[in-house]
């Protein structure tokens, strides 16, 4: 009789780890306008009135409260304080790494400014240390291949835009623009104005408009029906843009205070289950990218990352 080989002890096969935060359910909910903020982009050439109009819009959206201006234009916004009779605080920026804009947005969110204005967003595309600079620096990692450098540049650009769109308040940005020429059959053809930012950037905003040297504003994209196809000569931003935009957002929608989410995320009695539930609530409101200063490290992060970090840590400790 042949002898059977001795048994071999097999280790328990490990199941692949799943992330309960990232592996959430796909849940449809009734559509509402709750929690939507105004996002406005104004583009135009130098001297067209972008800063003036942007400040007026921001003032109208702030409804009497002080707002924040992230200034890349060497203090241009501050020149209009007395002329426009608006109240705002400025943060001068001298390098334009997209991550620095995220830090500035986190600082503005921590200070609870109801509106933040970026004057201008173009610097974070083609200014010193902007996205184009980041791509140029990154290409050395890929044998001088600039196209491959976008592996580093694209995430920086996308994360910056996500932070901007998720700011817990209203957002106004200005962008420089230029005439876009294209060769057709050997002849240059004027294709209109294009913002000095990544192509298609205007579609990220709820309302986008362009201004010309005569201070004439033309809406090029608007979710708000009041502005579609509208042209305004020397507009009053507070009256002509901010008020009808706010009226439309509030018609059937209610404001959501993101500070309540932040307070819940930091609460001493928070549990892994309560934080996971909070994460799903924030996720449903498309607010995971809300810029936030980390309560412990003081470094910029976002609300979704902080909730996930804290929930995971509490679960591990338990």
BAMAR-580805 format. One record per residue (C-alpha): residue in one letter; x, y, z. Coordinates in Angstrom, 3 decimals, decimal comma. Layout:
type/c1/c2/c3
A/X/Y/Z
...
***
This chain:
type/c1/c2/c3
X/0,000/0,000/0,000
X/1,483/3,299/-1,064
X/1,990/5,893/1,632
X/0,272/9,238/1,211
X/2,463/12,335/1,332
X/2,313/14,315/4,575
X/-0,297/17,061/4,651
X/0,830/20,563/3,748
X/-0,480/23,403/5,886
X/-1,862/26,063/3,618
X/-1,937/29,643/4,847
X/-5,260/31,454/4,864
X/-5,719/33,120/1,514
X/-5,935/36,871/2,014
X/-8,890/38,592/0,470
X/-8,162/41,753/-1,481
X/-8,612/44,842/0,651
X/-11,477/47,126/-0,300
X/-11,743/50,773/0,605
X/-15,201/51,429/2,015
X/-14,837/55,139/1,260
X/-13,949/54,734/-2,404
X/-16,190/51,721/-2,981
X/-19,483/53,448/-2,238
X/-22,917/52,663/-3,658
X/-24,294/54,321/-6,785
X/-27,379/56,029/-5,401
X/-29,748/58,247/-7,355
X/-31,427/61,056/-5,410
X/-34,060/63,660/-6,217
X/-32,484/66,569/-8,096
X/-32,350/69,872/-6,200
X/-30,526/73,201/-6,410
X/-29,510/72,948/-2,757
X/-25,919/73,886/-1,994
X/-25,033/75,427/-5,355
X/-22,863/78,532/-5,280
X/-22,228/81,124/-7,955
X/-19,135/80,514/-10,099
X/-18,304/83,330/-12,517
X/-15,445/83,724/-15,006
X/-14,698/87,032/-16,747
X/-12,119/87,034/-19,541
X/-10,799/89,821/-21,704
X/-7,732/91,760/-22,886
X/-5,878/94,268/-20,732
X/-7,963/97,385/-20,080
X/-11,322/95,755/-20,755
X/-12,545/96,160/-17,166
X/-12,222/92,576/-15,894
X/-10,969/93,468/-12,413
X/-13,475/96,292/-11,900
X/-16,388/94,138/-13,031
X/-15,176/91,105/-11,071
X/-14,941/93,132/-7,857
X/-18,437/94,511/-8,400
X/-19,819/91,006/-8,933
X/-17,995/89,666/-5,872
X/-19,328/92,535/-3,765
X/-22,882/91,795/-4,879
X/-22,491/88,091/-4,124
X/-21,033/88,910/-0,680
X/-24,133/90,981/0,173
X/-22,359/93,450/2,421
X/-19,767/91,087/3,905
X/-16,013/91,332/3,331
X/-14,728/88,999/0,648
X/-11,283/87,693/-0,315
X/-9,182/88,528/-3,375
X/-6,278/86,273/-4,375
X/-4,217/88,822/-6,281
X/-1,693/87,970/-9,015
X/-1,954/91,364/-10,721
X/0,452/93,334/-8,500
X/-2,267/94,833/-6,343
X/-4,529/96,030/-9,166
X/-7,714/95,171/-7,255
X/-6,776/97,345/-4,271
X/-6,690/100,440/-6,527
X/-10,486/100,326/-6,850
X/-11,410/100,156/-3,148
X/-12,633/103,755/-2,896
X/-14,019/103,967/-6,430
X/-16,270/100,936/-6,024
X/-16,985/101,293/-2,300
X/-16,390/97,579/-1,684
X/-14,846/95,810/1,313
X/-12,348/93,026/0,744
X/-9,042/91,584/1,937
X/-6,222/90,726/-0,444
X/-3,598/88,003/-0,584
X/-0,768/88,989/-3,000
X/0,739/86,012/-4,848
X/4,174/86,054/-6,503
X/4,514/82,447/-7,693
X/1,770/80,547/-9,370
X/2,133/76,856/-8,628
X/-1,435/75,434/-8,856
X/-0,881/73,946/-5,393
X/-0,360/77,455/-4,024
X/-3,816/78,431/-5,222
X/-5,191/75,417/-3,364
X/-3,406/76,629/-0,212
X/-4,832/80,126/-0,662
X/-8,345/78,724/-1,131
X/-7,956/76,606/2,013
X/-6,881/79,697/3,959
X/-9,877/81,659/2,629
X/-12,221/78,810/3,543
X/-10,771/78,663/7,063
X/-11,379/82,412/7,418
X/-14,954/81,785/6,188
X/-15,010/84,379/3,426
X/-18,401/84,115/1,659
X/-16,810/84,954/-1,700
X/-13,325/84,479/-3,101
X/-12,084/86,222/-6,244
X/-8,975/85,169/-8,194
X/-7,477/88,010/-10,208
X/-6,269/86,445/-12,402
X/-6,466/82,696/-12,993
X/-4,277/83,001/-16,103
X/-1,091/83,200/-14,026
X/-1,695/79,684/-12,696
X/-1,539/78,448/-16,277
X/1,367/80,320/-17,858
X/2,974/82,328/-15,050
X/6,068/81,457/-13,020
X/5,636/77,902/-11,664
X/2,218/77,669/-13,338
X/0,938/74,493/-14,990
X/2,943/75,029/-18,198
X/6,095/75,568/-16,114
X/5,359/72,385/-14,160
X/5,083/70,416/-17,404
X/8,367/71,898/-18,641
X/10,125/70,907/-15,406
X/8,608/67,414/-15,401
X/9,737/66,495/-18,914
X/13,287/65,844/-17,672
X/11,882/62,832/-15,782
X/10,737/61,389/-19,104
X/13,831/61,867/-21,241
X/12,894/65,400/-22,326
X/9,482/64,289/-23,610
X/7,224/67,308/-22,997
X/4,092/65,342/-23,852
X/4,944/62,876/-21,090
X/5,434/65,840/-18,740
X/1,657/66,250/-18,759
X/1,492/63,149/-16,558
X/2,560/65,531/-13,785
X/0,961/68,724/-15,059
X/-2,567/67,461/-15,720
X/-3,264/66,231/-12,147
X/-2,023/69,561/-10,727
X/-4,315/71,500/-13,053
X/-7,316/69,258/-12,392
X/-6,913/69,322/-8,607
X/-6,649/73,118/-8,669
X/-9,895/73,436/-10,620
X/-11,630/70,930/-8,317
X/-10,619/73,009/-5,281
X/-11,869/76,176/-6,953
X/-15,233/74,667/-7,878
X/-15,664/73,154/-4,395
X/-14,903/76,356/-2,475
X/-17,544/76,692/0,282
X/-18,791/80,028/-1,029
X/-19,144/81,949/-4,273
X/-16,236/82,171/-6,733
X/-15,299/84,883/-9,231
X/-12,214/84,660/-11,464
X/-10,739/86,869/-14,144
X/-8,643/85,607/-17,046
X/-6,563/87,377/-19,641
X/-7,467/86,620/-23,237
X/-5,910/86,916/-26,686
X/-7,010/86,733/-30,302
X/-6,808/83,139/-31,557
X/-5,560/82,940/-35,144
X/-5,681/79,796/-37,276
X/-4,176/79,207/-40,725
X/-6,814/78,142/-43,250
X/-5,739/77,578/-46,856
X/-2,553/79,467/-46,117
X/-4,294/82,554/-44,733
X/-4,686/83,580/-41,055
X/-8,287/83,510/-39,827
X/-9,471/85,218/-36,631
X/-11,266/82,616/-34,495
X/-12,178/85,058/-31,748
X/-10,871/85,534/-28,229
X/-9,460/82,696/-26,143
X/-8,705/82,749/-22,418
X/-5,099/82,317/-21,291
X/-5,907/79,105/-19,478
X/-6,394/75,498/-20,453
X/-8,697/75,158/-23,458
X/-12,339/74,829/-22,420
X/-11,810/76,263/-18,921
X/-14,911/78,469/-19,298
X/-17,164/75,406/-19,277
X/-16,217/74,687/-15,652
X/-18,086/77,795/-14,472
X/-21,780/78,410/-14,042
X/-21,464/81,735/-15,868
X/-18,671/82,815/-18,224
X/-18,404/86,100/-20,098
X/-15,886/88,047/-22,146
X/-15,244/91,783/-22,175
X/-13,799/93,992/-24,908
X/-11,880/97,278/-24,857
X/-15,163/99,229/-24,858
X/-16,136/97,581/-21,536
X/-18,861/95,643/-23,288
X/-19,610/92,268/-21,677
X/-20,943/89,314/-23,668
X/-22,034/86,087/-22,005
X/-20,458/83,087/-23,734
X/-21,853/80,404/-21,414
X/-24,524/80,516/-18,716
X/-26,536/77,982/-16,768
X/-28,636/80,885/-15,511
X/-31,327/81,566/-18,170
X/-31,288/85,327/-17,483
X/-27,866/85,753/-19,136
X/-28,161/83,606/-22,256
X/-27,301/85,647/-25,349
X/-27,140/88,837/-23,273
X/-24,733/91,721/-23,979
X/-24,209/94,455/-21,363
X/-22,520/97,810/-21,915
X/-20,388/98,883/-18,925
X/-22,258/96,515/-16,578
X/-22,835/97,071/-12,897
X/-21,676/93,664/-11,668
X/-23,609/93,724/-8,385
X/-26,916/94,782/-9,913
X/-26,758/93,258/-13,406
X/-25,033/89,941/-12,645
X/-24,777/89,052/-8,932
X/-28,402/89,783/-8,001
X/-30,158/87,865/-10,822
X/-27,689/84,985/-10,402
X/-28,381/84,721/-6,653
X/-32,133/85,048/-7,218
X/-32,016/82,140/-9,666
X/-29,893/79,923/-7,386
X/-32,207/80,551/-4,437
X/-35,396/79,941/-6,390
X/-36,211/76,439/-5,133
X/-32,780/75,848/-3,621
X/-31,335/76,361/-0,163
X/-27,800/77,216/0,869
X/-25,658/74,567/2,583
X/-23,115/75,659/5,172
X/-19,971/73,589/4,620
X/-18,684/74,633/8,050
X/-21,226/72,259/9,601
X/-19,601/69,377/7,713
X/-16,155/70,512/8,824
X/-17,281/70,736/12,460
X/-18,757/67,224/12,249
X/-15,519/65,882/10,745
X/-13,505/67,365/13,632
X/-15,983/66,434/16,400
X/-14,416/64,625/19,373
X/-17,331/62,180/19,547
X/-17,081/61,195/15,875
X/-17,052/57,452/15,132
X/-15,969/55,459/12,075
X/-19,621/54,938/11,154
X/-20,595/58,596/11,605
X/-17,624/59,724/9,517
X/-18,454/57,284/6,726
X/-22,044/58,581/6,727
X/-20,715/62,166/6,648
X/-18,424/61,269/3,744
X/-21,396/59,962/1,751
X/-23,381/63,140/2,492
X/-20,515/65,378/1,358
X/-19,949/63,158/-1,676
X/-23,615/63,443/-2,676
X/-23,238/67,232/-2,649
X/-20,113/67,075/-4,859
X/-18,174/68,761/-2,064
X/-15,358/66,279/-1,317
X/-12,802/68,675/-2,845
X/-13,796/71,514/-0,465
X/-10,443/73,150/0,449
X/-9,515/72,798/4,116
X/-6,595/73,514/6,429
X/-5,750/70,253/8,233
X/-6,662/70,797/11,923
X/-3,551/68,953/13,149
X/-0,828/69,678/10,591
X/-2,002/73,097/9,430
X/-1,344/72,042/5,844
X/-3,894/72,374/3,014
X/-6,012/69,331/2,238
X/-9,644/68,806/1,283
X/-12,715/67,811/3,242
X/-13,082/64,364/1,685
X/-9,452/63,431/2,345
X/-9,664/64,625/5,963
X/-12,889/62,705/6,709
X/-11,411/59,567/5,162
X/-8,123/59,952/7,052
X/-9,847/60,439/10,402
X/-12,406/57,689/9,866
X/-9,729/55,191/8,850
X/-7,577/56,123/11,856
X/-10,487/55,716/14,299
X/-11,393/52,368/12,797
X/-7,800/51,119/13,044
X/-7,582/52,253/16,672
X/-10,786/50,383/17,487
***
